[in-house]
Amino acid sequence: MKTDPSKLPYRPGVGVMLVNPMGHVFVGQRYDSIAEAWQMPQGGIDKGEEPLPAALRELEEETGVLPNLVQPIAETRDWLTYDLPPELLGRIWGGKYRGQRQKWYALRFLGTDRDVNLDAHAHHGHAEFKAWKWAPLPELPALIVPFKRDLYAAILKELGPHIR
């Protein structure tokens, strides 16, 4: 018997909109994606961890950018959610979650491109991202996997005005 996805909880997570001095946003191309999909750094919140420290940890793990190289700009008022598409349900996170419930942070990047190191904390033998770039805000939705586009639209609507 299949589990009804609507009965599954959301996995608690965080995301980071890392903004350079030009107002462009860091996006990484995932290793595990077949399509040319890009995303901003994001990840789960560990048990007992607060959202902002989780966001700074995820940023460092995925990009090598240290917490002293960022300055908070804004955060989403509420938690934003996305649902996994049917083909990923049950394959990701052991089938325990229907998607993620995330708190997002806009952080100003105070470093230089040399401070980005995708291999800084490579998990499972490789990094999270195989490539990265700075993207202008209007280009973000087109770079993202389709099932996260509504999430990214909500992030841009709320955090975008703080970084323009």
BALOBA-1460 file (C-alpha; in Angstrom, 3 decimals):
// residues 164
<rec num="1" residu="m" x="0.000" y="0.000" z="0.000"/>
<rec num="2" residu="k" x="1.378" y="3.416" z="-1.005"/>
<rec num="3" residu="t" x="1.599" y="6.219" z="1.526"/>
<rec num="4" residu="d" x="-0.548" y="9.248" z="0.762"/>
<rec num="5" residu="p" x="2.031" y="12.070" z="0.275"/>
<rec num="6" residu="s" x="-0.326" y="14.602" z="1.861"/>
<rec num="7" residu="k" x="-0.034" y="12.637" z="5.134"/>
<rec num="8" residu="l" x="3.761" y="12.952" z="5.192"/>
<rec num="9" residu="p" x="5.442" y="15.836" z="7.054"/>
<rec num="10" residu="y" x="7.757" y="18.439" z="5.539"/>
<rec num="11" residu="r" x="11.472" y="18.139" z="6.291"/>
<rec num="12" residu="p" x="12.672" y="21.247" z="8.202"/>
<rec num="13" residu="g" x="15.286" y="23.124" z="6.217"/>
<rec num="14" residu="v" x="16.979" y="26.409" z="5.429"/>
<rec num="15" residu="g" x="18.164" y="28.184" z="2.320"/>
<rec num="16" residu="v" x="20.625" y="30.965" z="1.541"/>
<rec num="17" residu="m" x="20.392" y="33.677" z="-1.078"/>
<rec num="18" residu="l" x="24.068" y="34.696" z="-1.173"/>
<rec num="19" residu="v" x="24.348" y="38.118" z="-2.821"/>
<rec num="20" residu="n" x="27.542" y="39.588" z="-4.294"/>
<rec num="21" residu="p" x="28.293" y="43.346" z="-4.567"/>
<rec num="22" residu="m" x="26.726" y="43.398" z="-8.074"/>
<rec num="23" residu="g" x="23.418" y="42.176" z="-6.617"/>
<rec num="24" residu="h" x="23.782" y="38.764" z="-8.290"/>
<rec num="25" residu="v" x="22.991" y="35.544" z="-6.458"/>
<rec num="26" residu="f" x="25.115" y="32.413" z="-5.998"/>
<rec num="27" residu="v" x="23.721" y="29.305" z="-7.689"/>
<rec num="28" residu="g" x="25.325" y="25.897" z="-7.837"/>
<rec num="29" residu="q" x="24.756" y="23.066" z="-10.294"/>
<rec num="30" residu="r" x="23.963" y="19.885" z="-8.376"/>
<rec num="31" residu="y" x="26.074" y="16.774" z="-8.949"/>
<rec num="32" residu="d" x="23.082" y="14.466" z="-8.609"/>
<rec num="33" residu="s" x="20.928" y="16.210" z="-11.205"/>
<rec num="34" residu="i" x="20.612" y="14.805" z="-14.712"/>
<rec num="35" residu="a" x="19.119" y="18.048" z="-16.020"/>
<rec num="36" residu="e" x="21.127" y="21.265" z="-15.996"/>
<rec num="37" residu="a" x="19.522" y="22.337" z="-12.737"/>
<rec num="38" residu="w" x="20.914" y="25.058" z="-10.512"/>
<rec num="39" residu="q" x="19.939" y="26.044" z="-6.998"/>
<rec num="40" residu="m" x="20.886" y="28.295" z="-4.140"/>
<rec num="41" residu="p" x="22.542" y="26.615" z="-1.127"/>
<rec num="42" residu="q" x="20.021" y="24.851" z="1.082"/>
<rec num="43" residu="g" x="19.756" y="21.921" z="3.440"/>
<rec num="44" residu="g" x="18.244" y="20.354" z="6.504"/>
<rec num="45" residu="i" x="18.206" y="21.631" z="10.049"/>
<rec num="46" residu="d" x="19.888" y="19.261" z="12.503"/>
<rec num="47" residu="k" x="18.082" y="18.247" z="15.700"/>
<rec num="48" residu="g" x="18.351" y="21.093" z="18.238"/>
<rec num="49" residu="e" x="19.811" y="23.520" z="15.666"/>
<rec num="50" residu="e" x="18.378" y="26.998" z="15.137"/>
<rec num="51" residu="p" x="17.623" y="28.118" z="11.533"/>
<rec num="52" residu="l" x="20.277" y="30.856" z="11.088"/>
<rec num="53" residu="p" x="23.185" y="28.724" z="12.396"/>
<rec num="54" residu="a" x="21.888" y="25.897" z="10.167"/>
<rec num="55" residu="a" x="21.894" y="28.247" z="7.155"/>
<rec num="56" residu="l" x="25.471" y="29.363" z="7.889"/>
<rec num="57" residu="r" x="26.562" y="25.719" z="8.320"/>
<rec num="58" residu="e" x="24.911" y="24.648" z="5.062"/>
<rec num="59" residu="l" x="26.454" y="27.609" z="3.227"/>
<rec num="60" residu="e" x="29.918" y="26.664" z="4.484"/>
<rec num="61" residu="e" x="29.434" y="22.946" z="3.728"/>
<rec num="62" residu="e" x="28.188" y="23.534" z="0.189"/>
<rec num="63" residu="t" x="30.266" y="26.551" z="-0.886"/>
<rec num="64" residu="g" x="33.214" y="26.814" z="1.508"/>
<rec num="65" residu="v" x="32.102" y="30.386" z="2.330"/>
<rec num="66" residu="l" x="32.861" y="31.013" z="6.002"/>
<rec num="67" residu="p" x="30.354" y="32.745" z="8.328"/>
<rec num="68" residu="n" x="32.708" y="35.734" z="8.815"/>
<rec num="69" residu="l" x="32.418" y="36.434" z="5.057"/>
<rec num="70" residu="v" x="28.669" y="37.102" z="5.123"/>
<rec num="71" residu="q" x="26.381" y="39.719" z="6.595"/>
<rec num="72" residu="p" x="22.634" y="39.120" z="7.112"/>
<rec num="73" residu="i" x="20.362" y="41.280" z="4.954"/>
<rec num="74" residu="a" x="16.894" y="39.788" z="5.482"/>
<rec num="75" residu="e" x="14.990" y="36.576" z="6.187"/>
<rec num="76" residu="t" x="11.610" y="35.258" z="5.133"/>
<rec num="77" residu="r" x="8.823" y="36.083" z="7.590"/>
<rec num="78" residu="d" x="7.313" y="32.632" z="7.344"/>
<rec num="79" residu="w" x="8.454" y="29.150" z="6.459"/>
<rec num="80" residu="l" x="8.142" y="28.386" z="2.736"/>
<rec num="81" residu="t" x="7.368" y="24.910" z="1.411"/>
<rec num="82" residu="y" x="7.809" y="22.846" z="-1.700"/>
<rec num="83" residu="d" x="6.542" y="19.368" z="-2.525"/>
<rec num="84" residu="l" x="8.632" y="16.698" z="-4.196"/>
<rec num="85" residu="p" x="7.368" y="15.522" z="-7.581"/>
<rec num="86" residu="p" x="5.873" y="11.979" z="-7.598"/>
<rec num="87" residu="e" x="8.998" y="10.436" z="-9.183"/>
<rec num="88" residu="l" x="11.160" y="11.631" z="-6.250"/>
<rec num="89" residu="l" x="8.737" y="10.797" z="-3.424"/>
<rec num="90" residu="g" x="10.062" y="7.752" z="-1.627"/>
<rec num="91" residu="r" x="13.519" y="8.089" z="-3.255"/>
<rec num="92" residu="i" x="14.715" y="11.110" z="-1.271"/>
<rec num="93" residu="w" x="15.081" y="11.240" z="2.549"/>
<rec num="94" residu="g" x="14.035" y="7.608" z="2.877"/>
<rec num="95" residu="g" x="10.470" y="8.394" z="1.828"/>
<rec num="96" residu="k" x="9.762" y="10.077" z="5.187"/>
<rec num="97" residu="y" x="8.914" y="13.540" z="3.818"/>
<rec num="98" residu="r" x="6.669" y="15.055" z="1.161"/>
<rec num="99" residu="g" x="9.016" y="18.011" z="0.586"/>
<rec num="100" residu="q" x="10.710" y="20.712" z="2.610"/>
<rec num="101" residu="r" x="9.584" y="23.523" z="4.897"/>
<rec num="102" residu="q" x="12.310" y="26.175" z="4.773"/>
<rec num="103" residu="k" x="13.369" y="29.455" z="6.324"/>
<rec num="104" residu="w" x="15.369" y="31.510" z="3.790"/>
<rec num="105" residu="y" x="18.073" y="34.103" z="4.464"/>
<rec num="106" residu="a" x="19.517" y="36.779" z="2.178"/>
<rec num="107" residu="l" x="23.199" y="37.205" z="3.057"/>
<rec num="108" residu="r" x="25.617" y="39.766" z="1.635"/>
<rec num="109" residu="f" x="28.857" y="38.150" z="0.454"/>
<rec num="110" residu="l" x="31.846" y="40.089" z="1.804"/>
<rec num="111" residu="g" x="34.522" y="37.867" z="0.270"/>
<rec num="112" residu="t" x="35.837" y="37.310" z="-3.237"/>
<rec num="113" residu="d" x="35.269" y="34.504" z="-5.728"/>
<rec num="114" residu="r" x="38.473" y="32.894" z="-4.400"/>
<rec num="115" residu="d" x="36.652" y="32.319" z="-1.090"/>
<rec num="116" residu="v" x="34.222" y="29.926" z="-2.804"/>
<rec num="117" residu="n" x="35.448" y="26.328" z="-2.550"/>
<rec num="118" residu="l" x="32.942" y="23.680" z="-3.628"/>
<rec num="119" residu="d" x="35.216" y="20.916" z="-2.292"/>
<rec num="120" residu="a" x="35.661" y="22.425" z="1.184"/>
<rec num="121" residu="h" x="33.377" y="19.898" z="2.876"/>
<rec num="122" residu="a" x="32.730" y="17.287" z="0.201"/>
<rec num="123" residu="h" x="30.204" y="14.715" z="1.437"/>
<rec num="124" residu="h" x="30.079" y="11.123" z="0.250"/>
<rec num="125" residu="g" x="33.254" y="11.504" z="-1.784"/>
<rec num="126" residu="h" x="32.141" y="14.551" z="-3.780"/>
<rec num="127" residu="a" x="30.828" y="18.051" z="-3.321"/>
<rec num="128" residu="e" x="27.158" y="19.043" z="-3.483"/>
<rec num="129" residu="f" x="27.763" y="21.225" z="-6.540"/>
<rec num="130" residu="k" x="29.871" y="20.547" z="-9.639"/>
<rec num="131" residu="a" x="29.812" y="24.160" z="-10.851"/>
<rec num="132" residu="w" x="28.707" y="27.578" z="-9.641"/>
<rec num="133" residu="k" x="28.039" y="31.073" z="-10.946"/>
<rec num="134" residu="w" x="26.538" y="34.426" z="-10.023"/>
<rec num="135" residu="a" x="23.078" y="34.861" z="-11.535"/>
<rec num="136" residu="p" x="20.990" y="38.036" z="-11.879"/>
<rec num="137" residu="l" x="17.714" y="37.838" z="-9.935"/>
<rec num="138" residu="p" x="15.446" y="37.748" z="-13.014"/>
<rec num="139" residu="e" x="17.275" y="34.638" z="-14.319"/>
<rec num="140" residu="l" x="16.822" y="32.559" z="-11.156"/>
<rec num="141" residu="p" x="13.412" y="30.954" z="-11.839"/>
<rec num="142" residu="a" x="14.484" y="29.636" z="-15.261"/>
<rec num="143" residu="l" x="17.603" y="27.984" z="-13.786"/>
<rec num="144" residu="i" x="15.732" y="26.020" z="-11.128"/>
<rec num="145" residu="v" x="14.142" y="22.559" z="-11.386"/>
<rec num="146" residu="p" x="10.442" y="22.976" z="-12.221"/>
<rec num="147" residu="f" x="9.124" y="21.641" z="-8.896"/>
<rec num="148" residu="k" x="10.951" y="24.415" z="-6.995"/>
<rec num="149" residu="r" x="9.960" y="27.340" z="-9.253"/>
<rec num="150" residu="d" x="7.011" y="28.452" z="-7.099"/>
<rec num="151" residu="l" x="9.278" y="28.349" z="-4.041"/>
<rec num="152" residu="y" x="11.883" y="30.497" z="-5.812"/>
<rec num="153" residu="a" x="9.204" y="32.951" z="-6.945"/>
<rec num="154" residu="a" x="8.134" y="33.348" z="-3.298"/>
<rec num="155" residu="i" x="11.759" y="33.800" z="-2.158"/>
<rec num="156" residu="l" x="12.386" y="36.447" z="-4.845"/>
<rec num="157" residu="k" x="9.164" y="38.272" z="-4.048"/>
<rec num="158" residu="e" x="10.026" y="38.506" z="-0.369"/>
<rec num="159" residu="l" x="13.823" y="38.817" z="-0.277"/>
<rec num="160" residu="g" x="14.461" y="40.403" z="-3.693"/>
<rec num="161" residu="p" x="13.433" y="43.951" z="-2.672"/>
<rec num="162" residu="h" x="16.030" y="43.871" z="0.146"/>
<rec num="163" residu="i" x="18.943" y="43.286" z="-2.221"/>
<rec num="164" residu="r" x="18.139" y="45.399" z="-5.264"/>
